[in-house]
């Protein structure tokens, strides 16, 4: 390449930050220009939202600033992406056109509560950072009644997180001495707690939440939310506080660029390539099938691994090396118990004929690992 190649990364989350840092750590600014574009200027490890929910954290103490990236010779543009031009290799934002030699699409999944009639008016979005303080206030005010935690669409980000939320809510109520006066119900459209983890780990998670008197209702597909009432396809339930995990879709710009069909995600293989030359997609904005019924879960650790894989392949291309890597599908998610311990769901999506998962023992050491996981990424990426 005669000029310095430009790698443009859409999204400053796990995938985008891991890819940018991997490239920059291997090639200096005389070899490659790197630009991250994101409409927000902060990064948060997703599980910190639950600590804001239970009052042990604030939003301000849970984020890192993307404005720190230029110190690493990684350009950062805070802007909204309105077009991905796959034919002429440029991205259009609200304020400028940015051309690229390599594009990494890491825009994440978009929460779509509007797809469930009545949800916005009658419940809280557990994954929306703007609602966490209000959720905390409501949980601290309730004296008796029913709390419903509802998964309203599949797939969704951070598969263990809703179960962690139920356990942390249980812990909050126990500490207030009112747990026996509040019923916690958990609803999922899936037949088991965590389909991607398989029946054995799902049973262990079911046993864990049942041990805290949290009732799991499986195969409950939501139709609408009315004031204090959940309407499912075959049942109705009352609630006093609703914590919802709304349906997820890809950003509209992905559909406009014909990278995916609404309401789905960008289909990729383990090389994370799209049909367009030098355009890659990683993380929650994608769907990476493992079998007819299983895809790689939408979780930060997998976006990070895909980001590193793509980064290494871009480095090889820039250095005119033919070496090409595939994403290994290995990772792990934490499951916090609400009793100052955590377990780890260890995942290997591709090594064997079918995905293998294992749930470790719940220990205080694993909770420390969870806290360190967050610290490490904030310090090494920003």
N, C-alpha and C positions, 0 to 999 in steps of 0.2 A: 504494500500500500504506500502510495507516494506521500499522502498527507497523514497526519496523526488520526487514527480511527477514533470515532466518537461512539461510546456506549451510553445509550440512554436507558434509564431504568424508571419504569412507571410504578411508583409506590415505595414508601420508606418504611415498610414493615420488615418482618423476619427475612423474607426472601430477598427483597431489594437491598437491605443493609448487608446481609451476608454476602451477596454477589458483589456488591460495590467494594467491600473491604477485601474480599478474596482477590479481585482483579488488581486493586491498588497495592496490596501487599506483595504482589508478584511483579507488577510493571509500574514504573514511575510515570510522571506526567509527560515526559518526552516521548513515551511509547503509546499512551492511550489517554484520551479525555473521558471522564465519567461524569454524568449528570443524573441526579435523582430528581424526579418531579413528584410532588405530593400536594394535595389541597390543604393538608394540615402540616404544621411545622413541629410536631412532636411524635415520639414513639413510646409505646407502652407495651410491656409484656402482658398479654391478655389476662392471665390469671390474677394480676393485681386488682382487676375490677372487683373481684370477690372480697378482697381486703378492704376496698373502699366501701363496699356494701355492708360489711360487718363492723365498720368504724375503726379498724385497726390501721388504716392508711388514709391519706388524702390524695386527691388527684395530683396535686402539685408535687408531692413527694414520690410519685409513681411514674413520672415521665422523664424522658431525655429529649434534648432539643436537637432537631435536624439542622438547625442553624450552626451547629458545631462542625458539620461535615466539611466545609471548606478548609478547616485546619488540617484535614487529611488529604487535601487536594482532590476532594470530591465535590463537584458543584451541586448546589441545592437550589431548586426553584420551587417556591410555594405558589402553586397555581392550579386551576382546574383544567383537566384534560377534556377537550371537547371533540377531538378527532384523532384516530390512528390511521394514517394513510399508508397502507401496506404496499401500494404500487410505487409511490414516489419517495418512500422512506423518510417521512417526517411526521412529527406529532404536533398537533395544533392545540395550544392552550388558549385561555381567554385573552391573553395579551401578546402571544408570539407564536411563530412556527419554529420548531426545533428539528433539524435534520439529524439523522443517525446512520451509522454503519451497522451497528448491532442494537437490537431492541430487546429488553427484558420486561415483559408485562407481569407485574407483581402487585396488582391493584386490590387484591383481596376480594372477599364477598361482601355484598351490600345487604344490610338488614332491610326486610320489606314487611313491616308490621301492617301496612295498608292492605296487604293481601288477605288479612283475616278481618272480616267485618266486625266492628265494635271493639277491636283490641286497643286501638290508640286511646279511646275514650274511657275504657273500663279496666285497663291493666297496665302494668309496667313492663318495659323492655329490659330484661336483665342484662343484655349485652350493650346497652347504650350508656356510655360513661356519663352523659348528662343527666341520667335519671337515678344514679346510684345513691346520691345523698338523700334524695326523696324516699327511695326504698329503705334506706337506713332509718330515716325518721319514722316511717310507717311500722317497721319491724320493732322499733323501740317503744311505739305507742300501743301496740296491740296487747290486750289483756286476756282475751279469749276469742275463739272462733276458728276459722279455717284458712290455711295458706295453701294455695295451689301453685305448683311449679309445672309448667307445661311446655313441652317441645312441640312446636307447631309446624315443623317442616323438616324434611331430610333431604340432603345432608346439611349439617350445621357445623359451625366452628367449635374447636376445642371439645370433642365429644364427652370427656368426663366432667366438664365444668358444671353442667346443671346438677349433677349428682353431688359434686363438691358443694354447690350452693345450698342444696337441701341439708347437707350435714352441718354447714356453717350457720344456717338459720336455726337448726336444732340447737346448736351450741349457744347461740345468742339467747334463745328462749330459756335454756337450762340455767344460764348465768343469771337471768332475771328471776328465776324461780317460778316461771309460769308455763313451763313446757307441757305439763299435764292438762292445761286448759286450752292448748292450741293443737289442732289437728294439722298435720302436714301430708298433703297428697301430691304424688308425682305422676304426671300423665305423659305418655309417649305414644307416637303412632307405630313404633316398632314392636315386634313381638317379644323382644328381650331387651335388657337394659342398654347394652352396647354391641349392636350387631357386628361392627367391624372388628371387635375384639374376640368374637366367637362365643359359643354357649358356656364354656367353662368359666372364663373371666366374667362374663355377664352374670352368671349365678353367684360368683363371689361378691360382685358389686350389689346384687339384689340382697344377699345375706347381710351385707354391711349396712345398707339403708334400713332394711327391716329391723335390724338389731337396735336401731334408734327410734323404732315405732313410726317410720316413714312408710306410707303405703304406696306401692308402685302399681299403677294401672296401665297395662300394656294394650297395644293395638287400639288406642283411642285417637281417632283422627278428628281434629277440630273443624267445626263448620263456622261458628261465630261466637262472639263473646257479648253477652248482655250484662247489664248492671248486676253484679254479684252472682252471675250464672254463666257457666260454660256449657255450650251446646256442641256435643260431639255427634258423629254420624249415628250412633246407636244409644247414646246416654246423655244425661244432663247432670251437672254437679254444681252445688253452691260453693261460693268462696267469699272470703272477706278481703284477702290480699292476693292478687294474681301477679306472679313473676313469670313472664313469658320469654321463650326463645323463639323469635318470629322466623318465618321462612327466610331463606337466603337466596339471592340471585346474583348474577354478575353485574358489574357497572354497565349502564346503557351503551356507553361508547364501544364496548366489546361486541354488542349485538349489531350496532351500526357498521362496524368494520367486518362483519360476517365471520368473526372469529368463533362465535358460538351461536346456538339457537336458543332464543328465550323460552323458558326461564333457566336454561342450563348454564354450564360452564365450559371453558375452552378444553376440548379433548386433547390430551397429550399422551405420548409414550414416555418411556423412562429416559429418553434423551431430551425431553421437555421442548421439542421443536414444534412450531406451528407449520402449516403448509407453506409459509412464506419464508424466503431465504433470509437467514440471519435474524429471524424474529422468534423469540422464545417466550414461553409462558410458564410460570411457577406459582406454587402456593395455592391459596384458597380460591383464586379465580379460575383454577383448572379442575379437571376431572381426570385422574389417572387410574384407569381400570386395572384391577388385579385379576378379576374373574368376571363372569356375567353378572354376579350379584354384589361384588365387593370392590370398592375403590379405596385408594390411599386416603386416610382420614384428613379432614381439614384441620391442621394443627401447625403451630409455629415451627416445631422441630422439623417437620417434613418440608415446609417452605424453605427453611434454612438449608437443609440438605440438598434440595433441588437447586437453590441459589448457588451453592458452592459448586455443584456439578456443572451447571451452565457456565459459571465464571471460568472454571478450568478449561472448558471446551472453547470458550471465546479466546482465552489466553493462548491456547494451542493454535487457533486459527490466525491470530495476530502474529505469532511467532513462526507461522508456516509449518506447523507440526501437524501431522495427520492423526495424532492420538485423539480418541474420543471416548469419553466416560459415560456410563449410565448411572442414574440415581439408584442407590442401593436399597432404599425403602426401609432403612432402619431408624428407629427413634424411640422415644418414650414420653409418656405424659404422666404428670403427677396427679394423685388423688388424695386431697387433704381430708382428714377424718373429722375435724372439728374438736378433736381431743389432743391437740398439740402434737400430732403425728401425721405422717403421710405415707402412702405407698406409691409405687411406680408401676405403670402399665408399660412393660417392655414389649416393643413391636418389631417384627421382622416381616415385611410384606412379601419379599421375593425369593429368599434363599431356598425355601422348601417348596413343595408342590402347592401348598396353600399357606396363607399367612400364619405365622406363629405369634402368640401373645402370652404374656405371663404377668400375673399381678404379684408384686413382692409383698413382704410383710409391711405393716404400717408401723413406722418407727419415727422417733424424734430426729434421728440422723437424716432420714429422707426429707423431713420438713426443712432441715438446714440446707439440704441439697437444692430444694426448690427455691429457697431464698437466694442461694448462691448462683443458681441458674440465671435468675433475673439480673443480679449484680454484674455477673460476667459479661452478659450481652450488652448491657448499657455501657459498660466501661470499654469494651473492645470495639464496639461499632461506632460510638459517638465521641 
